[in-house]
């Protein structure tokens, strides 16, 4: 029981770290959402490993769970994408939701270095690349204000 608890605990911590970044930027899929997605993904993988695979289920049970997670999380993320007045909002949030599920799945499989690497790259993308994207947009359009470029929304970075 210690190993599953470690896997769920790491999923909680990494999902929360990404969720805090989203919450600080006031995005709808924030702290609790990202934490629950990550823990849930780890939980489903653990169910596949502990509950199904070890009790005589088909050897590909974990693979099928991972496939279902990717599909299901894709639908969850798609719910955060909105088109409004020619602008598309929510793509970054949808992508973060999808990656957080991968972090949770890696935790569930006990692939700790991979989970930490995925979370680190995700945080780097959300924080540093979001900032860089705004700087490039401002220079590209000669703007010195915080307004996004025409047709581009910075509400999802």
Residue frames relative to the residue before (quaternion, step in Angstrom):
aa qw qx qy qz dx dy dz
X 1.0000 0.0000 0.0000 0.0000 0.00 0.00 0.00
X 0.5675 0.6023 -0.3900 0.4039 3.60 1.18 -0.41
X 0.6646 0.5133 -0.3138 0.4431 3.59 0.89 -0.88
X 0.6622 0.4670 -0.3340 0.4815 3.68 0.81 -0.76
X 0.6359 0.5225 -0.3350 0.4586 3.61 1.00 -0.74
X 0.6265 0.5237 -0.3312 0.4728 3.59 1.05 -0.74
X 0.6614 0.5122 -0.3047 0.4553 3.57 0.94 -0.89
X 0.6723 0.4723 -0.2899 0.4908 3.58 0.93 -0.89
X 0.6355 0.5427 -0.3239 0.4435 3.59 1.00 -0.80
X 0.6687 0.4754 -0.3030 0.4848 3.57 0.95 -0.85
X 0.6148 0.5327 -0.3461 0.4674 3.59 1.02 -0.74
X 0.6296 0.5304 -0.3257 0.4649 3.58 0.99 -0.84
X 0.6990 0.4869 -0.2803 0.4424 3.60 0.77 -1.04
X 0.7036 0.4574 -0.2767 0.4681 3.59 0.87 -0.91
X 0.6373 0.5106 -0.3267 0.4758 3.59 1.00 -0.75
X 0.6454 0.5194 -0.3114 0.4656 3.58 1.03 -0.82
X 0.6314 0.5375 -0.3390 0.4443 3.60 0.98 -0.80
X 0.6765 0.4577 -0.2882 0.4998 3.58 0.93 -0.87
X 0.6444 0.5384 -0.3133 0.4435 3.58 1.01 -0.80
X 0.6172 0.5362 -0.3478 0.4589 3.58 1.04 -0.71
X 0.6342 0.5218 -0.3343 0.4623 3.58 0.95 -0.82
X 0.6635 0.4961 -0.2996 0.4732 3.59 0.95 -0.85
X 0.6649 0.5104 -0.3019 0.4541 3.59 0.97 -0.86
X 0.6195 0.5481 -0.3413 0.4465 3.57 0.99 -0.83
X 0.7155 0.4071 -0.2351 0.5168 3.57 1.09 -0.72
X 0.4565 -0.7436 0.3981 0.2832 3.57 1.35 0.28
X 0.3437 0.7220 -0.5183 0.3031 3.57 0.91 0.95
X 0.6134 -0.6135 0.3508 0.3526 3.59 -1.02 0.74
X 0.7094 0.3505 -0.2493 0.5584 3.62 1.00 -0.68
X 0.1108 0.8486 -0.5000 0.1325 3.54 0.25 1.30
X 0.8852 -0.0549 0.0546 0.4587 3.49 -1.20 -0.79
X 0.7488 0.3932 -0.2358 0.4786 3.59 0.57 -1.09
X 0.6445 0.5373 -0.3280 0.4341 3.58 0.94 -0.86
X 0.6978 0.4631 -0.2814 0.4685 3.58 0.77 -1.01
X 0.6284 0.5303 -0.3366 0.4590 3.59 1.02 -0.76
X 0.6902 0.4827 -0.2848 0.4577 3.58 0.85 -0.93
X 0.6270 0.5248 -0.3398 0.4647 3.59 1.00 -0.75
X 0.6818 0.4930 -0.2905 0.4557 3.57 0.88 -0.94
X 0.6675 0.4786 -0.2931 0.4895 3.58 0.92 -0.90
X 0.6475 0.5274 -0.3183 0.4487 3.60 0.96 -0.82
X 0.6481 0.5043 -0.3207 0.4720 3.58 0.94 -0.85
X 0.6473 0.5001 -0.3190 0.4787 3.59 0.95 -0.85
X 0.6480 0.5355 -0.3134 0.4418 3.57 0.98 -0.83
X 0.6646 0.4975 -0.3085 0.4644 3.58 0.92 -0.85
X 0.6421 0.5025 -0.3263 0.4782 3.58 1.00 -0.78
X 0.6508 0.5095 -0.3173 0.4649 3.59 0.96 -0.83
X 0.5989 0.5401 -0.3591 0.4697 3.58 1.05 -0.68
X 0.6518 0.5157 -0.3067 0.4638 3.56 1.00 -0.85
X 0.7032 0.4550 -0.2668 0.4767 3.56 0.94 -0.88
X 0.7726 0.3852 -0.1874 0.4686 3.55 0.65 -1.16
X 0.7884 0.3859 -0.1862 0.4414 3.54 0.77 -1.02
X 0.7756 0.3479 -0.1792 0.4953 3.55 0.94 -0.83
X 0.7337 0.4511 -0.2604 0.4363 3.56 0.55 -1.16
X 0.7160 0.4466 -0.2647 0.4667 3.61 0.93 -0.82
X 0.7102 0.4259 -0.2580 0.4977 3.60 1.23 -0.28
X 0.7132 -0.5095 0.2550 0.4084 3.55 1.05 0.71
X 0.3997 0.6975 -0.5021 0.3187 3.61 1.17 0.31
X 0.7178 -0.4190 0.3212 0.4539 3.55 -1.30 0.17
X 0.5596 -0.6383 0.4105 0.3330 3.61 -0.97 0.79
X 0.6995 0.4588 -0.2789 0.4716 3.58 1.13 -0.48
X 0.2793 0.7980 -0.4968 0.1956 3.62 1.23 0.33
X 0.6722 0.4858 -0.3069 0.4669 3.61 0.88 -0.89
X 0.6282 0.5367 -0.3357 0.4524 3.58 0.99 -0.79
X 0.6721 0.4846 -0.2988 0.4734 3.58 0.94 -0.86
X 0.6146 0.5276 -0.3487 0.4715 3.60 1.06 -0.66
X 0.6493 0.5085 -0.3212 0.4655 3.60 0.93 -0.84
X 0.6419 0.5148 -0.3244 0.4666 3.59 0.97 -0.79
X 0.6582 0.5064 -0.3015 0.4684 3.58 0.97 -0.84
X 0.6229 0.5394 -0.3344 0.4575 3.57 1.03 -0.79
X 0.6732 0.5032 -0.3099 0.4445 3.57 0.82 -0.97
X 0.6686 0.4884 -0.2984 0.4748 3.57 0.97 -0.80
X 0.6949 0.4910 -0.2770 0.4466 3.57 0.81 -1.02
X 0.6638 0.4879 -0.3011 0.4804 3.56 0.95 -0.85
X 0.5860 0.5690 -0.3674 0.4447 3.58 1.10 -0.61
X 0.6626 0.4845 -0.3026 0.4845 3.58 0.99 -0.81
X 0.6268 0.5287 -0.3376 0.4621 3.59 1.00 -0.77
X 0.6780 0.4857 -0.2874 0.4709 3.57 0.90 -0.91
X 0.6178 0.5604 -0.3483 0.4277 3.57 1.01 -0.77
X 0.6053 0.5768 -0.3466 0.4252 3.57 1.13 -0.57
X 0.6735 0.4857 -0.3023 0.4681 3.59 1.20 -0.35
X 0.5886 0.5678 -0.3714 0.4397 3.61 1.27 -0.07
X 0.0076 -0.8004 0.5957 -0.0667 3.54 -0.77 1.12
X 0.1982 -0.7402 0.6273 0.1390 3.56 -1.07 0.78
X 0.0672 0.8037 -0.5798 0.1155 3.52 -0.73 1.13
X 0.8540 -0.1173 0.0284 0.5060 3.57 -0.69 1.15
X 0.7644 -0.3834 0.1962 0.4798 3.56 0.83 0.99
X 0.6658 0.4551 -0.3020 0.5083 3.60 1.27 -0.12
X 0.2654 -0.7350 0.6015 0.1658 3.54 -1.15 0.64
X 0.0901 -0.7924 0.6032 0.0089 3.56 -0.80 1.07
X 0.7594 0.4421 -0.2856 0.3824 3.54 -1.17 0.54
X 0.4479 0.7082 -0.4586 0.2958 3.61 1.19 -0.05
X 0.6591 0.4956 -0.3131 0.4711 3.57 0.96 -0.82
X 0.6368 0.5143 -0.3294 0.4707 3.58 0.98 -0.79
X 0.6509 0.5086 -0.3183 0.4650 3.59 0.91 -0.86
X 0.6564 0.5042 -0.3053 0.4709 3.58 0.98 -0.82
X 0.6426 0.5191 -0.3191 0.4645 3.58 0.99 -0.81
X 0.6146 0.5394 -0.3401 0.4644 3.59 1.01 -0.78
X 0.6698 0.5099 -0.2936 0.4530 3.57 0.91 -0.93
X 0.6842 0.4761 -0.2842 0.4737 3.59 0.92 -0.94
X 0.6127 0.5445 -0.3555 0.4491 3.61 1.00 -0.72
X 0.6178 0.5241 -0.3452 0.4738 3.60 1.05 -0.65
X 0.6393 0.5092 -0.3255 0.4754 3.60 1.03 -0.72
X 0.6116 0.5320 -0.3449 0.4733 3.59 1.05 -0.74
X 0.6712 0.4966 -0.2939 0.4654 3.57 0.91 -0.91
X 0.6397 0.5160 -0.3261 0.4671 3.58 1.00 -0.81
X 0.6392 0.5141 -0.3264 0.4697 3.60 0.97 -0.80
X 0.6275 0.5159 -0.3309 0.4803 3.59 1.02 -0.76
X 0.6637 0.5235 -0.2982 0.4433 3.57 0.89 -0.94
X 0.6938 0.4512 -0.2622 0.4963 3.55 1.11 -0.69
X 0.4957 -0.6712 0.4203 0.3566 3.58 1.28 -0.12
X 0.4682 0.6645 -0.4413 0.3800 3.58 1.23 0.39
X 0.0982 -0.8732 0.4758 0.0394 3.55 0.68 1.19
X 0.6683 0.4828 -0.3384 0.4536 3.66 0.77 -0.84
X 0.6428 0.5153 -0.3218 0.4667 3.58 1.01 -0.79
X 0.6454 0.5250 -0.3204 0.4529 3.59 0.95 -0.85
X 0.6705 0.4831 -0.2957 0.4791 3.58 0.92 -0.92
X 0.6374 0.5209 -0.3266 0.4644 3.60 0.99 -0.81
X 0.6515 0.5108 -0.3132 0.4654 3.60 0.91 -0.90
X 0.6688 0.4913 -0.3006 0.4702 3.59 0.90 -0.90
X 0.6578 0.5177 -0.3115 0.4497 3.59 0.96 -0.83
X 0.6608 0.4862 -0.3016 0.4858 3.57 0.93 -0.89
X 0.6341 0.5305 -0.3293 0.4562 3.59 1.02 -0.77
X 0.6676 0.4853 -0.3013 0.4775 3.59 0.88 -0.91
X 0.6217 0.5289 -0.3367 0.4694 3.59 1.00 -0.79
X 0.6670 0.5063 -0.3012 0.4560 3.58 0.90 -0.94
X 0.7009 0.4763 -0.2763 0.4535 3.56 0.87 -0.92
X 0.7537 0.4040 -0.2167 0.4710 3.57 0.90 -0.89
X 0.7794 0.3611 -0.1907 0.4751 3.56 0.51 -1.19
X 0.7048 0.4516 -0.2855 0.4666 3.59 0.79 -0.91
X 0.5885 0.5583 -0.3662 0.4560 3.60 1.14 -0.57
X 0.6465 0.4996 -0.3036 0.4901 3.56 1.01 -0.84
X 0.6638 0.5064 -0.3035 0.4590 3.59 0.87 -0.95
X 0.6280 0.5461 -0.3302 0.4454 3.58 1.01 -0.82
X 0.6639 0.4956 -0.3059 0.4690 3.61 0.94 -0.84
X 0.6361 0.5222 -0.3288 0.4631 3.61 1.00 -0.78
X 0.6593 0.5027 -0.3052 0.4685 3.59 0.90 -0.91
X 0.6524 0.5131 -0.3199 0.4569 3.60 0.92 -0.88
X 0.6566 0.5085 -0.3162 0.4587 3.60 0.93 -0.81
X 0.6800 0.4736 -0.2921 0.4774 3.58 0.93 -0.86
X 0.6375 0.5528 -0.3178 0.4324 3.55 0.99 -0.89
X 0.7807 0.3157 -0.1489 0.5184 3.56 0.96 -0.87
X 0.4734 -0.7130 0.4198 0.3022 3.59 1.26 0.24
X 0.4607 0.6832 -0.4444 0.3515 3.55 1.13 0.57
X 0.2144 -0.7664 0.5923 0.1257 3.52 -1.07 0.75
X 0.5719 0.5827 -0.3797 0.4350 3.55 1.28 0.14
X 0.5801 -0.5785 0.4391 0.3688 3.56 -1.29 -0.02
X 0.4291 0.6998 -0.4738 0.3188 3.61 1.22 0.20
X 0.4602 -0.6747 0.4920 0.3015 3.60 -1.00 0.73
X 0.6196 -0.5221 0.4268 0.4017 3.53 -1.28 0.36
X 0.6359 -0.5311 0.3798 0.4115 3.62 -1.15 0.51
X 0.8239 0.1940 -0.1730 0.5037 3.57 -0.88 0.96
X 0.6753 0.4353 -0.2884 0.5208 3.60 1.30 0.03
X 0.2054 -0.7791 0.5822 0.1090 3.54 -0.91 0.90
X 0.2019 -0.7729 0.5864 0.1342 3.58 -0.83 0.92
X 0.4613 0.6915 -0.4487 0.3281 3.60 1.23 0.18
X 0.7189 0.4190 -0.2515 0.4943 3.58 1.22 -0.13
X 0.5023 0.6630 -0.4408 0.3375 3.60 1.14 0.23
